[in-house]
Amino acid sequence: MNIEETIQLNENSFEITIEKSNLNNKQKLILKKVYYLIKGKLLNIMNLHKNEFDRSEITKSIFDMICIIIKNVENIKINNKPLSGNDKKLIALELGRIFINTEIINNNTEISIIEIYNLIAESILENIIDVSNEVNVVIEKGCKKLFSCF
């Protein structure tokens, strides 16, 4: 039996359902705020797949979706402190799942997309983080060299 928790953003908005989530209350609150902010962008990406199924296009869309999610989660601060890396990862991955389960209407398409998502989303997220960290290190070293000249 699925344990579900329904979270309402506001009376006139929409609701999202979190099934069997390992998120704590703080993470759920952040998730629903980010969901509200980026829902339109994610709909633009995933609208392509409402009635058709192309694995390569779905994979590209999942990549694009994760990029949008992580960019928004990355900017969240609580009491002027960034979220922990683990919080960001959990929120981002769960937000993607919830979005697919909530917004993809065709049940067969939803099942196919969520299967692909569950296979690749964490790997995509980890690779984005690795590249981002590497770029930040290179930029930091470059700035130190640049400013050491002065």
C-alpha positions, 0 to 999 in steps of 0.5 A: 500500500502506498503512503501518500502525502498531499501538499497544497501550494495554495487554494487556487493553484494545484496539488502534488502528491509525494509517494513513499518519499524519504524527504523530511518536512524542510525538503518537502517545503523546498520541493513544492516551492521549486516545483511551483517556480519551474512547472511551466519550464518543465511542461514545455520540455515534457509536453513533447511526450504526452502521446508519443514515445521516443527513447532518445527524445525522452532521454534528452528531455530528462537531461534538460529537466534535471538541468532546470531543476538543479539550477533552481535548487542550487540557488536556494538558501535558508538563513543565508546558507546554501542547502547541503549537497545531499539535500539538493540531490534528494530534492532534485531527484524527487522533484523530477519523479513527482513532476512526471507522475503528476503531469504526464497524463497518458499512463503508458507514457508516464510509466515508460518515462519514469522507468527511463528517469529512474535509470538515468536521472541520478547519473545525469545529476552526478555528472552535472555536479562533477562538471560544475565542480571541475569548472569552478576549480579551473575558474578559481585557479585562473582568477588566482593567477590573474589577480596575482599579477597585480 
